[in-house]
């Protein structure tokens, strides 16, 4: 008695892990394609702020569980960009995940947009643990992980930021990081319009 429920729980766990592994494998293959410049972007007109709003609602649930908040500061006069919807959505999620992950307690995340001479600037700012100068030099390198004494610390940038960098380069855009240890980080994406 009770075995079917237990079996179902295991099936669900296996399915989730399978999805996660497929996603990781997908990312590795994607990076291989990006390295060879062997991938096609499907550029469409995207309202960047709509995608950001959607992504922020998803991360807000996790952030609020930690007693934190996500704020939007949309100042761009026009947030329409030419971008690949899947890749654009992925990199926004990626930056929001990092902002949450590297804010150990009460994450305070702001996502802002503004119009700049070349196009639209999107900035994800957190008040988390920040990134040292040494780590900032390598942060967009593939598989780079910050070395810390505690192996249980969540410190792996892994494929995340190298993917963000590759996608921004493919869009002829820019990615920049400003950070101070103990004070937080800001990642800025600039899309030409």
N, C-alpha and C positions, 0 to 999 in steps of 0.2 A: 504494500500500500504506500502511496506517496512517491513511488518510483517514476511514474510518467512525468510528474512535475519536475523532479530532479533532472531527468533526462532532457526535458525541454530547456531547462536552465543551461545545461551544458551545451546543447545545440545552439542556443542564443549566443553564448559566450564564444563558441567556435566561429559562428557566423560573423560576429563583431570583429574578432581577431583577424579573420580571413579578409574582411573588408579593409581593415587597417593595413594589413600586409600588402594587399593589392594596391592600396593607395601609395604606400612607400615604394613599391616596385615601379608603379606608374611614374612617381616623381623621379626616380633614378633614370628611367628610360627617357623621360622628358629632358632631364639634364644632359643626357648623352646626345640627344637630338639638338639641344640648344648649343652644346659645345661645338657641334659640327655645323651649326647654323642651318640645320636640316629640318626646319619646321615652318609651317605656314601659319601666319596669323590671319584670322578671319576678322578683318576690321569692319566694325559697324559703328553707327552713331550711338553713343551711350551717354545717358544722363548720369554722370559720375556720382552726384549727390544721392540719387535714388539707390544706387548700389551700396553706397556707404551707409545710408539709413538702414537698409535691410541687414547689412553685416553687423551694424552697431546694435540692432535689436537682438540679434542672436547672441553676441558676446555679453550684452548687458545682463542676461540671466545669470551667467557664471560670475560676473563681476559683483552683482548685487548680493549673491550668496556669500561673498567674502566681505560684505559691508562696504563695497566701493560704488563708484558711479561712472557712467560714460556720458560725456557732454559733446554736443555738436555745435560747431561754430562755423556756419556756412556764410562766407562773405564773397564768394566768387560771383561776378555779375552774370557769368554764363558757365555752367559746368558741363556743357556738351563736349565730349572728346571722341576722337576716332580711336577705338581700341578693340582688342579681342575680348569679348565679354567673359569667357571662361577664365582666361589668364588674369584679366583685370580683377575679377571677383576673388580669385585665389590669392592675389597679392594683398588685397585689402584685408581679407580674413587672416592671412599670415601675420601681417603687422599688428592686427588687433589681438590675435592669440599671444604673440610675443609680449605685447604691452601688459596683458593680463598675467602671463606666466612669470614675468620678471618684476611683478609688483606683489611681493609676498603677503602684505596685508593691506586691506582697504584700497584696492586699485583706484587711481584717479586718472582716467583716460579722457583726453580731448581729441576730437577729430575735427580739423578745420580745413576749409577750402578758401583760396583767394585767387584773384586774377593777377597774373604777372605778365610782363611784356611778351614772353614767348607762349603763354597759354594759361594752364590751370595748375595750381600748386595744391597738393593734398598733404596735410601733415598729421601724423599720429603721435601724440605726446603722452608720455606717462611720467609718474613721479616715483618710479620704482627704484631698483638698485643701481641703475646706471651702468655704463660700460667704460672700462679703463682705456686710456690712450693707446696702449699696446694692443688691446683687443680690437679697438676701432679700426686699426690698420688692416686687420685680417677678416673683419666681420662679414665681408661679402665673398670670401673665398669658399670654394666648395668643401663641404664636410668639416669646416673649421669648428672646433669646440674649445671653449675656454677651459683651461686646466685649473681645477680647484682642489683643495685638499680633501673635500668631502665629496665622495663619488655619488652621494645621493642628491646633491644639489641639482636643480634643473638648470643646466647651463649649456645645453647643446643647441647651437643654432643650426647645425646639420645642413640640410639642403635648403632650408627656408629662405635665408637671405641671399644666397647665391642665385636662387630661382628668381627672387624679386629683382635683383640686379640684371640678370639675363633678360627678363621680360621687359624691363624698362629700356634696356639697350635696344631690344628688338623694336620697341615702339618709338625709338629715337628720342627717348625721354631721359630724365636724370633721377638718380636716387642719392640722397645725402643723409648723413646721420650727425646729430649734435648730441653730446651726452656728457654727463658729469657723474662720477662715482657717488652713489648715495643720494643723488638728486633727481635722477631720471634721464629719459632719452626722448629725442624727437627724430622721427624718420620722415623725410620729405620726398614726395614723388612729384616730379614736374612733367606734365604732359604737354607737348606742343599742340596748338590748335590751328 
